[in-house]
């Protein structure tokens, strides 16, 4: 438990720093661009490389690469064999990335047409989307290399650099928004801001790669780009990546599906969906990614050493930590969505009417928040055993349900219905993953874990009742001055946390061992270069 909690704490804390800067970025973006033509074009241009990054680089590639690299690192060959394997992969990976990026940039008009053909009905919107997407797509190649270096360091239990790298993304993009706003002027063209954002995204990839290269060298990793060689290990990695693309990327694939349907709705719908998802991504990014990143190499080691009991215990601990953090987060976000959206995003070009729609989207999305996080916990049980085929079948079924639901709910319920379908799909996905794990004997829900989750649900209900009472009493403050917004949201957050943890303590929802690990200070401070 101690290693898991410490690793999750390190990753989660640094990811939280990144998310804070990401929130500043989106608050500025909503006020500067609102939910209009340029905002929709930018969101599409940002979605394309970002989705492929999560799908291939941080999803399929990482879950296939990390166990193989970890096995080489802890095998007879040690660091030399591991670095040789990583160097062979890098030498092939670079050319694949360059080729894929070049093809997508050439084919960008067709890609945008497939995802957003309705943009052609608005003068200038389709062309702007294509141009911005071409400018942002080199980011995919750069950040994919960042993901590979992050995987190398994660396998060595050096989680901090990969978690900290996105901070540079948000800092550079904040600079892009400010620069675009300054160049646009008070009555200027919003497309200037969109172009500044696109350029800053590509630049952020360069900054992140430079940082991760420095962190890897400081750790002692020496990777060289040589003539591409398709060694047996590289070929095996390639065979694992293709099915893992679907197994690890159901959420990302669903994002593309959602983008397709959102672009068919009134202008601004895509922007409102993406900004609403930022609130959903805050706990998901901090808890889900942290758990998934920390558990994969640990689980792989236990399984390779034949320690089935330790693997079961590790996953049970991860489930308990995940539900402890996401159940109250989901309830709080659902109840306080109007308050958070109004305080964070409404202002400037973002109207109160837009904020009301965004709040409804947030409520629909966070209904699936525990499922989004538990997927990150259950999938490593397959990936660490190099079984990427089973999650493919599960993901394909869930995706088919998602598409079918969208065809029904989007015409009837619009953008909120689309968000609800995403939550339903994620829940179906995680339930199916757990069922297969239990059937195979790889993981099962123990009576102790079930009791702990039930008590967490009871504590969440107490907190929800408190927030339901408090939230409407501060309504006039959410769109007030900066000070009023800060203290009113602070009251909601602090009050909700205090009530939840007090109720959790009384109801026995908190594991004493877990509390001891959370209170225990590390033997030495965490170095951001580790």
C-alpha positions in Angstrom: 0.0 0.0 0.0 2.8 2.4 0.9 4.5 2.4 -2.5 1.1 2.8 -4.3 0.0 5.6 -2.1 3.3 7.4 -2.3 3.4 7.0 -6.1 -0.2 8.1 -6.6 0.4 11.0 -4.3 3.5 12.2 -6.3 1.7 11.8 -9.6 -1.5 13.2 -8.3 0.1 16.3 -6.7 2.1 17.2 -9.8 -0.9 16.5 -12.1 -3.0 18.8 -9.8 -0.4 21.6 -10.4 -0.8 21.1 -14.1 -4.6 21.0 -13.8 -4.6 24.3 -11.9 -2.7 25.9 -14.7 -5.0 24.2 -17.2 -7.9 25.8 -15.4 -6.3 29.2 -15.7 -5.8 28.5 -19.4 -9.5 27.6 -19.9 -10.8 30.5 -17.8 -8.9 32.9 -20.0 -9.9 31.0 -23.1 -13.6 31.1 -22.3 -13.6 34.8 -21.6 -11.5 35.7 -24.6 -13.1 33.5 -27.3 -16.5 32.6 -25.7 -18.4 29.9 -27.6 -18.3 31.1 -31.2 -16.8 30.3 -34.6 -13.1 30.7 -33.7 -13.6 28.9 -30.4 -15.2 25.8 -32.1 -12.4 25.8 -34.8 -9.8 25.9 -32.1 -11.4 23.2 -30.0 -11.5 20.9 -33.1 -7.8 21.7 -33.9 -6.9 20.9 -30.2 -8.9 17.8 -30.0 -7.3 16.0 -33.0 -3.7 15.8 -31.9 -4.7 15.6 -28.2 -7.0 12.6 -28.8 -4.3 10.8 -30.9 -1.8 11.5 -28.1 -4.0 9.9 -25.5 -5.0 7.1 -27.8 -1.7 6.0 -29.2 1.2 7.6 -27.2 -0.1 7.7 -23.6 -2.7 4.9 -24.2 -1.8 2.0 -26.5 2.0 2.7 -26.6 2.5 3.1 -22.9 0.5 0.1 -21.8 2.3 -2.1 -24.3 5.8 -0.6 -23.9 6.0 -0.2 -20.1 5.6 -3.9 -19.2 8.1 -5.0 -21.9 10.6 -2.4 -20.8 10.1 -3.3 -17.2 10.7 -6.9 -17.9 13.9 -6.1 -19.7 15.0 -3.7 -17.0 14.5 -6.3 -14.2 15.7 -9.2 -16.2 19.2 -10.7 -16.7 20.3 -7.9 -19.1 19.5 -5.1 -16.7 19.8 -1.5 -17.7 21.8 -2.3 -20.8 19.1 -4.6 -22.3 16.4 -2.1 -21.3 18.2 0.8 -22.9 18.9 -1.3 -26.0 15.2 -2.2 -26.3 14.1 1.4 -25.8 16.6 2.6 -28.4 15.4 0.2 -31.0 11.8 1.2 -30.3 12.7 4.9 -30.5 14.5 4.5 -33.8 11.4 3.0 -35.3 8.9 5.2 -33.4 10.4 8.4 -34.7 9.9 7.5 -38.4 6.4 6.2 -37.7 5.4 9.5 -36.0 6.9 11.6 -38.7 5.1 9.6 -41.4 1.8 9.5 -39.6 1.9 13.3 -38.9 2.8 14.1 -42.5 0.0 12.0 -43.9 -2.6 13.5 -41.5 -1.5 17.1 -42.3 -1.9 16.4 -46.0 -5.2 14.7 -45.5 -6.5 17.3 -43.0 -9.3 18.6 -45.1 -10.7 15.1 -45.4 -10.3 14.4 -41.6 -12.0 17.7 -40.7 -14.8 16.9 -43.2 -15.4 13.5 -41.6 -15.6 14.9 -38.1 -17.2 18.3 -38.8 -18.7 18.5 -42.2 -21.4 20.9 -41.0 -18.7 23.5 -40.4 -18.7 24.0 -44.2 -22.1 25.6 -43.8 -20.6 28.5 -41.8 -18.5 30.8 -43.9 -14.8 30.5 -43.0 -15.3 28.0 -40.2 -14.2 24.9 -42.1 -11.1 26.5 -43.7 -10.0 27.9 -40.3 -10.5 24.5 -38.7 -8.3 22.8 -41.4 -5.6 25.5 -41.1 -5.4 25.4 -37.3 -5.4 21.6 -37.2 -2.4 21.5 -39.6 -0.6 23.9 -37.3 -1.3 21.9 -34.1 -0.7 18.4 -35.5 3.2 18.4 -35.1 2.4 18.5 -31.4 1.4 14.8 -31.7 4.9 13.7 -32.8 6.6 15.8 -30.1 4.4 14.7 -27.2 4.5 11.1 -28.3 8.2 11.1 -27.7 7.6 12.8 -24.4 5.2 9.9 -23.5 7.9 7.3 -24.4 10.4 9.0 -22.2 7.8 9.2 -19.5 7.2 5.4 -19.8 10.9 4.7 -19.5 11.1 6.8 -16.3 7.8 5.3 -14.9 9.2 1.8 -15.3 12.1 3.0 -13.1 9.6 4.4 -10.5 10.5 7.9 -11.5 6.9 9.3 -11.9 7.5 13.0 -11.2 8.9 14.2 -14.6 6.0 12.8 -16.7 3.4 14.2 -14.3 5.1 17.6 -14.3 5.7 18.0 -18.1 2.1 19.1 -18.8 2.7 22.1 -16.7 4.8 23.5 -19.5 2.0 22.8 -22.0 -0.4 25.0 -20.0 2.2 27.7 -19.3 3.1 28.1 -22.9 -0.6 28.1 -24.0 -1.5 30.7 -21.4 1.2 32.8 -23.0 -0.4 32.1 -26.4 -3.8 33.3 -25.2 -2.4 36.5 -23.7 -0.3 37.2 -26.9 -3.3 36.6 -29.1 -5.5 38.8 -27.0 -3.0 41.6 -27.1 -2.5 41.3 -30.9 -6.3 41.1 -31.5 -7.0 44.3 -29.6 -10.4 45.2 -28.0 -12.4 44.9 -31.2 -10.2 42.6 -33.2 -10.6 39.2 -34.9 -11.0 36.2 -32.7 -9.1 34.2 -35.3 -5.9 35.9 -34.2 -6.3 34.3 -30.8 -7.0 30.9 -32.3 -3.8 31.2 -34.4 -1.8 32.2 -31.4 -3.1 29.2 -29.5 -2.3 26.8 -32.4 1.3 28.0 -32.6 1.7 27.9 -28.8 0.5 24.3 -28.7 3.2 23.2 -31.2 5.8 25.2 -29.2 4.8 23.5 -26.0 5.7 20.1 -27.5 9.2 21.3 -28.1 9.5 22.6 -24.5 8.1 19.4 -23.0 10.4 17.2 -25.1 13.5 19.2 -24.0 12.5 18.9 -20.3 11.9 15.1 -20.5 15.1 14.6 -22.4 17.0 16.4 -19.6 15.1 14.4 -16.9 16.0 11.1 -18.6 19.7 11.9 -19.0 19.8 13.0 -15.3 18.3 9.6 -14.4 21.1 7.9 -16.4 19.0 6.8 -19.4 20.9 7.0 -22.6 18.8 6.5 -25.7 20.2 6.8 -29.2 18.4 7.1 -32.6 20.0 4.6 -35.0 19.0 2.9 -38.2 15.5 1.4 -37.7 15.6 -2.3 -36.9 12.5 -4.4 -36.5 13.9 -6.7 -33.8 11.6 -9.5 -32.4 10.9 -7.3 -29.4 10.0 -4.3 -31.6 7.7 -6.5 -33.7 6.1 -7.9 -30.6 5.5 -4.4 -29.3 3.8 -3.5 -32.6 1.5 -6.5 -32.3 0.5 -5.4 -28.8 -0.1 -1.8 -29.7 -2.8 -2.3 -32.3 -5.3 -4.1 -30.0 -4.2 -1.9 -27.0 -5.3 1.1 -29.1 -8.9 0.2 -28.5 -8.5 -1.4 -25.1 -6.8 1.6 -23.5 -8.5 4.2 -25.6 -12.3 3.7 -25.3 -12.6 7.1 -23.7 -10.5 8.8 -26.4 -12.4 7.0 -29.2 -15.6 8.1 -27.6 -14.2 11.7 -27.6 -13.9 11.5 -31.4 -17.4 10.1 -31.6 -18.7 12.9 -29.4 -16.8 15.5 -31.5 -18.6 14.2 -34.6 -22.0 14.5 -33.1 -21.3 17.8 -31.3 -20.3 19.5 -34.5 -23.7 18.7 -35.9 -25.4 20.8 -33.2 -25.7 24.6 -32.9 -22.5 26.7 -33.0 -20.7 26.7 -29.7 -21.8 23.2 -28.7 -18.3 21.7 -29.2 -16.7 24.4 -27.2 -19.2 24.0 -24.3 -18.7 20.2 -24.3 -14.9 20.5 -24.2 -14.9 23.2 -21.5 -17.4 21.2 -19.4 -15.2 18.1 -19.8 -12.3 20.1 -18.2 -14.2 20.0 -14.9 -14.7 16.3 -15.3 -11.1 15.9 -16.2 -9.8 17.6 -13.1 -10.5 14.6 -10.7 -10.1 12.1 -13.6 -6.7 13.5 -14.5 -5.5 13.7 -10.9 -6.8 10.4 -9.6 -7.4 8.2 -12.6 -4.2 8.8 -14.5 -2.2 8.7 -11.3 -3.6 5.4 -10.3 -3.3 3.9 -13.8 0.3 5.2 -14.2 1.4 3.9 -10.7 -0.3 0.5 -10.8 0.9 -0.7 -14.2 4.6 -1.2 -13.5 3.9 -2.5 -10.0 1.3 -4.9 -11.2 3.6 -6.1 -14.0 6.4 -6.9 -11.4 4.1 -8.9 -9.1 2.7 -10.9 -12.0 6.1 -11.6 -13.6 7.3 -12.8 -10.2 4.2 -15.0 -9.7 2.8 -13.1 -6.7 -0.9 -13.4 -7.4 -1.9 -12.5 -3.9 0.1 -9.3 -4.0 -1.4 -8.4 -7.4 -4.9 -8.9 -5.9 -4.1 -6.8 -2.9 -2.6 -4.0 -5.1 -5.7 -3.8 -7.3 -8.0 -3.8 -4.3 -6.0 -1.0 -2.7 -6.2 0.9 -6.0 -10.0 0.4 -6.2 -10.4 1.6 -2.6 -8.3 4.7 -3.2 -10.1 5.4 -6.5 -13.6 5.2 -5.1 -12.6 7.1 -2.0 -11.6 10.0 -4.2 -14.0 9.9 -7.0 -17.4 9.1 -5.4 -17.4 12.4 -3.4 -15.8 14.3 -6.3 -18.6 13.1 -8.7 -21.4 14.0 -6.2 -19.8 17.4 -5.5 -19.4 18.3 -9.1 -22.9 17.3 -10.0 -24.5 19.4 -7.2 -22.2 22.4 -7.5 -21.9 22.4 -11.3 -23.7 25.7 -11.8 -21.6 27.3 -9.2 -18.3 26.1 -10.6 -19.2 26.9 -14.2 -20.4 30.4 -13.4 -17.4 31.2 -11.2 -14.8 29.8 -13.5 -16.0 30.3 -17.0 -18.8 32.9 -17.3 -17.6 36.4 -18.1 -16.3 38.3 -21.1 -17.6 36.6 -24.3 -19.0 33.6 -22.3 -22.6 34.4 -21.4 -24.8 33.1 -18.5 -26.9 31.2 -21.0 -23.9 29.4 -22.2 -22.9 28.7 -18.7 -26.2 27.1 -17.9 -25.9 24.7 -20.7 -22.3 23.9 -19.7 -23.4 23.1 -16.2 -26.0 20.6 -17.4 -23.2 18.9 -19.5 -21.0 18.7 -16.4 -23.8 16.9 -14.4 -24.2 14.4 -17.2 -20.4 13.7 -17.6 -19.6 13.3 -13.9 -22.2 10.6 -13.5 -19.6 8.4 -15.2 -16.6 9.7 -13.2 -16.1 6.7 -10.9 -16.3 4.4 -14.0 -13.7 6.5 -15.9 -11.2 6.1 -13.0 -11.9 2.4 -12.4 -11.2 1.6 -16.0 -7.7 3.0 -15.4 -7.5 0.5 -12.5 -8.9 -2.6 -14.2 -7.2 -2.4 -17.6 -3.6 -2.8 -16.2 -4.6 -6.2 -15.0 -4.9 -7.2 -18.6 -2.0 -5.2 -20.0 0.4 -6.4 -17.3 -0.3 -9.9 -18.5 0.2 -8.7 -22.1 -3.4 -9.5 -22.9 -4.5 -6.6 -25.0 -7.1 -8.5 -27.0 -9.7 -8.9 -24.3 -10.1 -5.1 -23.7 -10.4 -4.7 -27.5 -13.6 -6.8 -27.6 -15.0 -5.0 -24.5 -14.1 -1.6 -25.9 -15.6 -2.4 -29.3 -18.9 -3.4 -27.7 -19.0 -0.3 -25.4 -18.2 1.9 -28.4 -21.0 0.4 -30.5 -23.4 1.1 -27.6 -22.2 4.6 -27.4 -22.7 5.3 -31.1 -26.2 3.7 -31.0 -27.1 5.8 -28.0 -25.9 9.0 -29.7 -28.0 8.5 -32.7 -31.0 8.4 -30.4 -30.2 10.9 -27.6 -28.5 13.7 -29.7 -31.6 14.5 -31.8 -33.8 14.4 -28.7 -31.6 15.8 -25.9 -28.8 17.6 -27.8 -25.4 18.1 -26.3 -26.5 17.0 -22.7 -27.8 13.7 -24.1 -24.5 13.2 -25.8 -22.6 13.7 -22.5 -25.0 11.2 -20.8 -24.2 8.6 -23.4 -20.5 8.9 -22.7 -21.1 8.3 -19.0 -23.3 5.3 -19.7 -20.7 3.8 -22.0 -17.9 4.2 -19.5 -20.0 2.4 -16.8 -20.8 -0.5 -19.2 -17.1 -0.7 -20.0 -15.9 -0.9 -16.4 -18.6 -3.4 -15.4 -17.6 -5.7 -18.2 -13.9 -5.4 -17.4 -14.6 -6.4 -13.8 -16.8 -9.4 -14.8 -14.1 -10.8 -17.0 -11.4 -10.3 -14.4 -13.5 -12.1 -11.8 -14.3 -15.0 -14.2 -10.6 -15.5 -14.9 -9.6 -15.3 -11.3 -7.4 -12.2 -11.8 -9.3 -10.0 -9.4 -12.4 -10.2 -7.3 -14.4 -7.9 -5.0 -13.8 -9.0 -1.4 -16.3 -8.5 1.5 -13.8 -6.1 3.1 -13.6 -3.9 -0.1 -17.4 -4.0 -0.7 -18.0 -2.9 2.9 -15.5 -0.1 2.6 -17.1 1.2 -0.7 -20.6 1.0 0.9 -19.4 3.2 3.8 -17.8 5.6 1.3 -21.2 5.8 -0.5 -22.9 6.6 2.8 -20.3 9.3 3.6 -20.8 10.7 0.1 -24.6 10.9 0.7 -24.0 12.9 3.9 -21.8 15.3 2.0 -24.2 15.6 -0.9 -27.0 16.6 1.5 -24.9 19.3 3.0 -23.9 20.7 -0.4 -27.5 20.6 -1.6 -28.4 22.8 1.3 -25.4 25.2 1.0 -25.0 25.7 -2.7 -28.2 27.8 -3.4 -27.5 30.0 -0.4 -24.4 31.5 -2.1 -25.9 31.9 -5.6 -25.4 35.7 -5.7 -21.6 35.3 -5.1 -20.7 32.9 -8.0 -20.8 35.7 -10.6 -19.7 38.5 -8.3 -16.2 40.0 -7.8 -13.1 37.8 -8.0 -13.0 37.8 -4.2 -16.6 36.7 -3.9 -16.1 33.9 -6.4 -13.1 32.7 -4.6 -14.5 32.6 -1.1 -17.9 31.2 -2.1 -16.3 28.3 -4.0 -13.8 27.9 -1.2 -16.7 27.5 1.2 -18.2 24.8 -1.0 -15.0 22.9 -1.4 -13.8 23.2 2.2 -17.2 22.5 3.7 -17.8 19.5 1.4 -14.4 18.0 2.2 -14.8 18.6 5.9 -18.3 17.0 6.0 -17.2 14.0 3.8 -14.1 13.1 5.8 -15.9 13.6 9.1 -18.7 11.3 8.0 -16.2 8.9 6.5 -14.3 8.7 9.8 -17.4 8.1 11.8 -18.8 5.5 9.4 -15.4 3.7 9.1 -15.0 4.4 5.4 -11.3 5.3 5.9 -8.7 2.6 6.1 -6.3 3.3 9.0 -3.3 1.9 7.1 -4.2 4.3 4.3 -4.4 7.2 6.6 -1.1 6.4 8.1 0.5 6.3 4.6 -1.1 9.6 3.7 0.2 11.2 6.9 3.6 9.7 6.7 6.2 12.0 5.2 8.6 10.5 2.6 12.1 9.8 3.7 13.3 12.5 1.4 11.6 15.3 -0.6 10.4 14.5 -4.1 12.7 16.0 -6.7 10.8 17.2 -9.8 13.6 15.8 -12.0 13.0 12.3 -10.7 
